[in-house]
Amino acid sequence: MNKKTLYLALYNEVFINGQRSTGNGNTVEIFDRNRFYVALGYMIKEGLKIQFGVMNQTTDNWSKNQFQLSFHHKL
Protein backbone atom coordinates (compact mmCIF):
# COMPACT_ATOMS: atom_id res chain seq x y z
CA MET A 1 0.00 0.00 0.00
CA ASN A 2 1.07 3.55 -0.60
CA LYS A 3 1.14 6.18 2.13
CA LYS A 4 -2.12 8.08 2.70
CA THR A 5 -4.15 5.02 1.62
CA LEU A 6 -7.52 4.45 3.31
CA TYR A 7 -8.56 0.77 3.51
CA LEU A 8 -11.20 -1.56 4.91
CA ALA A 9 -10.21 -4.60 6.99
CA LEU A 10 -12.61 -7.53 7.47
CA TYR A 11 -12.33 -10.97 8.98
CA ASN A 12 -14.51 -13.71 10.40
CA GLU A 13 -13.22 -16.51 12.62
CA VAL A 14 -15.20 -19.58 13.69
CA PHE A 15 -13.82 -21.55 16.65
CA ILE A 16 -14.67 -25.25 16.70
CA ASN A 17 -13.75 -27.63 19.52
CA GLY A 18 -12.11 -30.74 18.11
CA GLN A 19 -12.69 -32.72 21.29
CA ARG A 20 -15.93 -32.56 23.27
CA SER A 21 -14.71 -34.24 26.46
CA THR A 22 -12.68 -32.09 28.87
CA GLY A 23 -12.24 -34.81 31.50
CA ASN A 24 -14.07 -35.79 34.70
CA GLY A 25 -17.30 -36.32 32.73
CA ASN A 26 -17.36 -32.68 31.53
CA THR A 27 -18.04 -31.81 27.89
CA VAL A 28 -18.09 -28.70 25.73
CA GLU A 29 -20.13 -27.78 22.67
CA ILE A 30 -18.61 -28.31 19.22
CA PHE A 31 -19.18 -24.60 18.38
CA ASP A 32 -17.11 -22.41 20.69
CA ARG A 33 -17.42 -18.89 19.30
CA ASN A 34 -17.53 -16.70 16.22
CA ARG A 35 -15.59 -13.44 15.89
CA PHE A 36 -16.42 -10.93 13.19
CA TYR A 37 -14.25 -7.81 12.76
CA VAL A 38 -14.60 -4.75 10.57
CA ALA A 39 -12.25 -1.76 10.66
CA LEU A 40 -11.24 1.33 8.75
CA GLY A 41 -7.51 1.75 8.37
CA TYR A 42 -5.12 4.42 7.18
CA MET A 43 -1.57 3.94 5.90
CA ILE A 44 0.37 6.79 7.51
CA LYS A 45 3.67 5.97 5.80
CA GLU A 46 5.53 2.89 4.66
CA GLY A 47 5.56 0.42 7.54
CA LEU A 48 3.14 2.41 9.76
CA LYS A 49 -0.64 2.24 9.75
CA ILE A 50 -3.54 2.78 12.14
CA GLN A 51 -6.84 0.90 12.35
CA PHE A 52 -10.11 1.57 14.20
CA GLY A 53 -12.82 -1.05 14.21
CA VAL A 54 -15.31 -3.17 16.09
CA MET A 55 -15.23 -6.89 16.79
CA ASN A 56 -18.39 -8.85 17.61
CA GLN A 57 -17.87 -12.08 19.55
CA THR A 58 -20.72 -14.57 19.79
CA THR A 59 -21.09 -17.86 21.69
CA ASP A 60 -24.16 -19.98 22.39
CA ASN A 61 -24.71 -18.00 25.62
CA TRP A 62 -23.65 -14.41 24.95
CA SER A 63 -22.63 -11.82 22.39
CA LYS A 64 -20.59 -8.65 22.85
CA ASN A 65 -18.99 -5.88 20.81
CA GLN A 66 -15.47 -4.56 21.40
CA PHE A 67 -14.06 -1.40 19.89
CA GLN A 68 -10.40 -1.61 18.92
CA LEU A 69 -7.79 0.99 18.07
CA SER A 70 -4.53 -0.47 16.81
CA PHE A 71 -1.23 0.71 15.43
CA HIS A 72 0.73 -1.57 13.09
CA HIS A 73 4.38 -1.11 12.24
CA LYS A 74 7.12 -3.12 10.66
CA LEU A 75 10.79 -2.41 10.47
N, CA, C and O atoms as a GROMACS GRO file, in nm:
protein
  300
    1MET      N    1   0.084  -0.118   0.000
    1MET     CA    2   0.000   0.000   0.000
    1MET      C    3   0.088   0.124   0.000
    1MET      O    4   0.199   0.124   0.054
    2ASN      N    5   0.038   0.226  -0.060
    2ASN     CA    6   0.108   0.355  -0.060
    2ASN      C    7   0.066   0.437   0.060
    2ASN      O    8  -0.041   0.415   0.117
    3LYS      N    9   0.151   0.532   0.100
    3LYS     CA   10   0.114   0.618   0.213
    3LYS      C   11  -0.011   0.698   0.177
    3LYS      O   12  -0.038   0.724   0.060
    4LYS      N   13  -0.086   0.736   0.279
    4LYS     CA   14  -0.212   0.808   0.270
    4LYS      C   15  -0.323   0.724   0.206
    4LYS      O   16  -0.418   0.778   0.150
    5THR      N   17  -0.312   0.592   0.215
    5THR     CA   18  -0.415   0.502   0.162
    5THR      C   19  -0.515   0.469   0.272
    5THR      O   20  -0.476   0.431   0.383
    6LEU      N   21  -0.643   0.483   0.242
    6LEU     CA   22  -0.752   0.445   0.331
    6LEU      C   23  -0.797   0.305   0.290
    6LEU      O   24  -0.812   0.279   0.170
    7TYR      N   25  -0.818   0.214   0.385
    7TYR     CA   26  -0.856   0.077   0.350
    7TYR      C   27  -0.957   0.021   0.450
    7TYR      O   28  -0.974   0.073   0.560
    8LEU      N   29  -1.022  -0.085   0.410
    8LEU     CA   30  -1.120  -0.156   0.491
    8LEU      C   31  -1.062  -0.292   0.527
    8LEU      O   32  -1.012  -0.363   0.439
    9ALA      N   33  -1.068  -0.329   0.654
    9ALA     CA   34  -1.020  -0.460   0.699
    9ALA      C   35  -1.140  -0.540   0.750
    9ALA      O   36  -1.220  -0.490   0.829
   10LEU      N   37  -1.152  -0.664   0.706
   10LEU     CA   38  -1.261  -0.753   0.747
   10LEU      C   39  -1.206  -0.891   0.777
   10LEU      O   40  -1.116  -0.939   0.708
   11TYR      N   41  -1.261  -0.956   0.880
   11TYR     CA   42  -1.233  -1.098   0.898
   11TYR      C   43  -1.343  -1.162   0.980
   11TYR      O   44  -1.414  -1.095   1.056
   12ASN      N   45  -1.356  -1.291   0.965
   12ASN     CA   46  -1.451  -1.371   1.040
   12ASN      C   47  -1.381  -1.500   1.082
   12ASN      O   48  -1.324  -1.570   0.999
   13GLU      N   49  -1.385  -1.530   1.211
   13GLU     CA   50  -1.322  -1.651   1.262
   13GLU      C   51  -1.427  -1.736   1.333
   13GLU      O   52  -1.503  -1.684   1.416
   14VAL      N   53  -1.431  -1.864   1.302
   14VAL     CA   54  -1.520  -1.958   1.369
   14VAL      C   55  -1.433  -2.054   1.448
   14VAL      O   56  -1.342  -2.116   1.391
   15PHE      N   57  -1.458  -2.067   1.578
   15PHE     CA   58  -1.382  -2.155   1.665
   15PHE      C   59  -1.463  -2.282   1.690
   15PHE      O   60  -1.576  -2.277   1.738
   16ILE      N   61  -1.403  -2.395   1.656
   16ILE     CA   62  -1.467  -2.525   1.670
   16ILE      C   63  -1.381  -2.610   1.765
   16ILE      O   64  -1.259  -2.617   1.750
   17ASN      N   65  -1.446  -2.673   1.862
   17ASN     CA   66  -1.375  -2.763   1.952
   17ASN      C   67  -1.359  -2.899   1.885
   17ASN      O   68  -1.458  -2.959   1.843
   18GLY      N   69  -1.237  -2.946   1.874
   18GLY     CA   70  -1.211  -3.074   1.811
   18GLY      C   71  -1.236  -3.192   1.902
   18GLY      O   72  -1.248  -3.305   1.856
   19GLN      N   73  -1.244  -3.166   2.031
   19GLN     CA   74  -1.269  -3.272   2.129
   19GLN      C   75  -1.377  -3.223   2.224
   19GLN      O   76  -1.363  -3.115   2.282
   20ARG      N   77  -1.481  -3.298   2.241
   20ARG     CA   78  -1.592  -3.256   2.327
   20ARG      C   79  -1.566  -3.281   2.474
   20ARG      O   80  -1.609  -3.203   2.558
   21SER      N   81  -1.496  -3.388   2.507
   21SER     CA   82  -1.471  -3.424   2.646
   21SER      C   83  -1.354  -3.343   2.701
   21SER      O   84  -1.249  -3.334   2.639
   22THR      N   85  -1.375  -3.284   2.820
   22THR     CA   86  -1.268  -3.209   2.887
   22THR      C   87  -1.219  -3.280   3.012
   22THR      O   88  -1.139  -3.226   3.088
   23GLY      N   89  -1.267  -3.402   3.034
   23GLY     CA   90  -1.224  -3.481   3.150
   23GLY      C   91  -1.325  -3.475   3.263
   23GLY      O   92  -1.409  -3.385   3.267
   24ASN      N   93  -1.318  -3.570   3.353
   24ASN     CA   94  -1.408  -3.579   3.470
   24ASN      C   95  -1.555  -3.575   3.432
   24ASN      O   96  -1.637  -3.524   3.508
   25GLY      N   97  -1.590  -3.630   3.316
   25GLY     CA   98  -1.730  -3.632   3.273
   25GLY      C   99  -1.781  -3.500   3.218
   25GLY      O  100  -1.900  -3.490   3.186
   26ASN      N  101  -1.696  -3.399   3.206
   26ASN     CA  102  -1.736  -3.268   3.153
   26ASN      C  103  -1.721  -3.265   3.001
   26ASN      O  104  -1.629  -3.325   2.946
   27THR      N  105  -1.812  -3.196   2.935
   27THR     CA  106  -1.804  -3.181   2.789
   27THR      C  107  -1.826  -3.035   2.751
   27THR      O  108  -1.876  -2.956   2.829
   28VAL      N  109  -1.786  -3.003   2.630
   28VAL     CA  110  -1.809  -2.870   2.573
   28VAL      C  111  -1.881  -2.886   2.440
   28VAL      O  112  -1.880  -2.993   2.379
   29GLU      N  113  -1.945  -2.777   2.396
   29GLU     CA  114  -2.013  -2.778   2.267
   29GLU      C  115  -1.910  -2.783   2.154
   29GLU      O  116  -1.796  -2.742   2.173
   30ILE      N  117  -1.951  -2.831   2.039
   30ILE     CA  118  -1.861  -2.831   1.922
   30ILE      C  119  -1.833  -2.687   1.880
   30ILE      O  120  -1.718  -2.653   1.855
   31PHE      N  121  -1.938  -2.601   1.872
   31PHE     CA  122  -1.918  -2.460   1.838
   31PHE      C  123  -1.874  -2.385   1.963
   31PHE      O  124  -1.942  -2.390   2.065
   32ASP      N  125  -1.761  -2.317   1.955
   32ASP     CA  126  -1.711  -2.241   2.070
   32ASP      C  127  -1.749  -2.094   2.058
   32ASP      O  128  -1.812  -2.038   2.148
   33ARG      N  129  -1.710  -2.030   1.947
   33ARG     CA  130  -1.742  -1.889   1.930
   33ARG      C  131  -1.719  -1.847   1.786
   33ARG      O  132  -1.654  -1.917   1.708
   34ASN      N  133  -1.774  -1.732   1.752
   34ASN     CA  134  -1.753  -1.670   1.622
   34ASN      C  135  -1.708  -1.526   1.649
   34ASN      O  136  -1.766  -1.456   1.732
   35ARG      N  137  -1.606  -1.484   1.576
   35ARG     CA  138  -1.559  -1.344   1.589
   35ARG      C  139  -1.563  -1.281   1.451
   35ARG      O  140  -1.503  -1.331   1.355
   36PHE      N  141  -1.635  -1.170   1.443
   36PHE     CA  142  -1.642  -1.093   1.319
   36PHE      C  143  -1.584  -0.954   1.345
   36PHE      O  144  -1.618  -0.890   1.444
   37TYR      N  145  -1.496  -0.909   1.256
   37TYR     CA  146  -1.425  -0.782   1.276
   37TYR      C  147  -1.434  -0.698   1.149
   37TYR      O  148  -1.416  -0.748   1.038
   38VAL      N  149  -1.463  -0.571   1.168
   38VAL     CA  150  -1.460  -0.475   1.057
   38VAL      C  151  -1.391  -0.349   1.107
   38VAL      O  152  -1.418  -0.301   1.217
   39ALA      N  153  -1.301  -0.294   1.024
   39ALA     CA  154  -1.225  -0.176   1.066
   39ALA      C  155  -1.193  -0.089   0.946
   39ALA      O  156  -1.186  -0.135   0.832
   40LEU      N  157  -1.172   0.037   0.974
   40LEU     CA  158  -1.124   0.133   0.875
   40LEU      C  159  -0.979   0.162   0.911
   40LEU      O  160  -0.948   0.192   1.026
   41GLY      N  161  -0.892   0.153   0.812
   41GLY     CA  162  -0.751   0.175   0.837
   41GLY      C  163  -0.694   0.286   0.750
   41GLY      O  164  -0.753   0.324   0.648
   42TYR      N  165  -0.580   0.336   0.792
   42TYR     CA  166  -0.512   0.442   0.718
   42TYR      C  167  -0.362   0.416   0.721
   42TYR      O  168  -0.303   0.396   0.827
   43MET      N  169  -0.302   0.414   0.603
   43MET     CA  170  -0.157   0.394   0.590
   43MET      C  171  -0.090   0.530   0.607
   43MET      O  172  -0.097   0.614   0.517
   44ILE      N  173  -0.026   0.552   0.721
   44ILE     CA  174   0.037   0.679   0.751
   44ILE      C  175   0.161   0.699   0.664
   44ILE      O  176   0.178   0.802   0.600
   45LYS      N  177   0.247   0.598   0.664
   45LYS     CA  178   0.367   0.597   0.580
   45LYS      C  179   0.410   0.452   0.566
   45LYS      O  180   0.351   0.364   0.629
   46GLU      N  181   0.509   0.427   0.486
   46GLU     CA  182   0.553   0.289   0.466
   46GLU      C  183   0.590   0.226   0.600
   46GLU      O  184   0.674   0.277   0.673
   47GLY      N  185   0.527   0.114   0.630
   47GLY     CA  186   0.556   0.042   0.754
   47GLY      C  187   0.480   0.091   0.875
   47GLY      O  188   0.503   0.040   0.984
   48LEU      N  189   0.389   0.189   0.862
   48LEU     CA  190   0.314   0.241   0.976
   48LEU      C  191   0.170   0.270   0.935
   48LEU      O  192   0.143   0.351   0.846
   49LYS      N  193   0.078   0.200   1.002
   49LYS     CA  194  -0.064   0.224   0.975
   49LYS      C  195  -0.143   0.218   1.105
   49LYS      O  196  -0.096   0.165   1.206
   50ILE      N  197  -0.264   0.273   1.100
   50ILE     CA  198  -0.354   0.278   1.214
   50ILE      C  199  -0.488   0.220   1.171
   50ILE      O  200  -0.530   0.236   1.056
   51GLN      N  201  -0.556   0.151   1.265
   51GLN     CA  202  -0.684   0.090   1.236
   51GLN      C  203  -0.779   0.115   1.351
   51GLN      O  204  -0.740   0.108   1.468
   52PHE      N  205  -0.906   0.146   1.319
   52PHE     CA  206  -1.011   0.157   1.420
   52PHE      C  207  -1.128   0.073   1.374
   52PHE      O  208  -1.177   0.088   1.262
   53GLY      N  209  -1.173  -0.018   1.462
   53GLY     CA  210  -1.282  -0.106   1.421
   53GLY      C  211  -1.358  -0.160   1.539
   53GLY      O  212  -1.336  -0.123   1.655
   54VAL      N  213  -1.449  -0.251   1.507
   54VAL     CA  214  -1.531  -0.317   1.609
   54VAL      C  215  -1.530  -0.468   1.581
   54VAL      O  216  -1.541  -0.512   1.466
   55MET      N  217  -1.516  -0.544   1.689
   55MET     CA  218  -1.523  -0.689   1.679
   55MET      C  219  -1.643  -0.738   1.758
   55MET      O  220  -1.661  -0.702   1.875
   56ASN      N  221  -1.726  -0.822   1.694
   56ASN     CA  222  -1.839  -0.885   1.761
   56ASN      C  223  -1.802  -1.030   1.789
   56ASN      O  224  -1.766  -1.104   1.698
   57GLN      N  225  -1.810  -1.068   1.917
   57GLN     CA  226  -1.787  -1.208   1.955
   57GLN      C  227  -1.919  -1.269   1.999
   57GLN      O  228  -1.994  -1.209   2.075
   58THR      N  229  -1.947  -1.390   1.949
   58THR     CA  230  -2.072  -1.457   1.979
   58THR      C  231  -2.045  -1.601   2.020
   58THR      O  232  -1.968  -1.672   1.955
   59THR      N  233  -2.109  -1.645   2.129
   59THR     CA  234  -2.109  -1.786   2.169
   59THR      C  235  -2.255  -1.830   2.176
   59THR      O  236  -2.345  -1.753   2.141
   60ASP      N  237  -2.278  -1.952   2.221
   60ASP     CA  238  -2.416  -1.998   2.239
   60ASP      C  239  -2.487  -1.920   2.349
   60ASP      O  240  -2.610  -1.912   2.349
   61ASN      N  241  -2.411  -1.863   2.444
   61ASN     CA  242  -2.471  -1.800   2.562
   61ASN      C  243  -2.466  -1.648   2.565
   61ASN      O  244  -2.543  -1.586   2.639
   62TRP      N  245  -2.377  -1.586   2.488
   62TRP     CA  246  -2.364  -1.441   2.495
   62TRP      C  247  -2.306  -1.386   2.366
   62TRP      O  248  -2.251  -1.458   2.283
   63SER      N  249  -2.320  -1.255   2.353
   63SER     CA  250  -2.263  -1.182   2.239
   63SER      C  251  -2.220  -1.045   2.290
   63SER      O  252  -2.290  -0.984   2.371
   64LYS      N  253  -2.105  -0.997   2.242
   64LYS     CA  254  -2.059  -0.865   2.285
   64LYS      C  255  -1.981  -0.799   2.173
   64LYS      O  256  -1.925  -0.867   2.086
   65ASN      N  257  -1.977  -0.667   2.174
   65ASN     CA  258  -1.899  -0.588   2.081
   65ASN      C  259  -1.780  -0.527   2.154
   65ASN      O  260  -1.791  -0.489   2.271
   66GLN      N  261  -1.667  -0.519   2.085
   66GLN     CA  262  -1.547  -0.456   2.140
   66GLN      C  263  -1.493  -0.359   2.036
   66GLN      O  264  -1.473  -0.396   1.920
   67PHE      N  265  -1.470  -0.237   2.077
   67PHE     CA  266  -1.406  -0.140   1.989
   67PHE      C  267  -1.255  -0.156   2.002
   67PHE      O  268  -1.204  -0.180   2.111
   68GLN      N  269  -1.185  -0.144   1.891
   68GLN     CA  270  -1.040  -0.161   1.892
   68GLN      C  271  -0.972  -0.050   1.815
   68GLN      O  272  -1.014  -0.013   1.705
   69LEU      N  273  -0.868   0.003   1.873
   69LEU     CA  274  -0.779   0.099   1.807
   69LEU      C  275  -0.642   0.035   1.806
   69LEU      O  276  -0.590  -0.001   1.912
   70SER      N  277  -0.582   0.020   1.688
   70SER     CA  278  -0.453  -0.047   1.681
   70SER      C  279  -0.357   0.026   1.587
   70SER      O  280  -0.396   0.086   1.487
   71PHE      N  281  -0.232   0.018   1.624
   71PHE     CA  282  -0.123   0.071   1.543
   71PHE      C  283  -0.040  -0.047   1.494
   71PHE      O  284  -0.010  -0.137   1.571
   72HIS      N  285  -0.005  -0.047   1.367
   72HIS     CA  286   0.073  -0.157   1.309
   72HIS      C  287   0.200  -0.098   1.249
   72HIS      O  288   0.195   0.001   1.176
   73HIS      N  289   0.312  -0.160   1.281
   73HIS     CA  290   0.438  -0.111   1.224
   73HIS      C  291   0.526  -0.230   1.190
   73HIS      O  292   0.516  -0.336   1.251
   74LYS      N  293   0.611  -0.212   1.095
   74LYS     CA  294   0.712  -0.312   1.066
   74LYS      C  295   0.840  -0.241   1.031
   74LYS      O  296   0.840  -0.133   0.972
   75LEU      N  297   0.947  -0.302   1.068
   75LEU     CA  298   1.079  -0.241   1.046
   75LEU      C  299   1.134  -0.275   0.911
   75LEU      O  300   1.244  -0.232   0.877
   0.00000   0.00000   0.00000
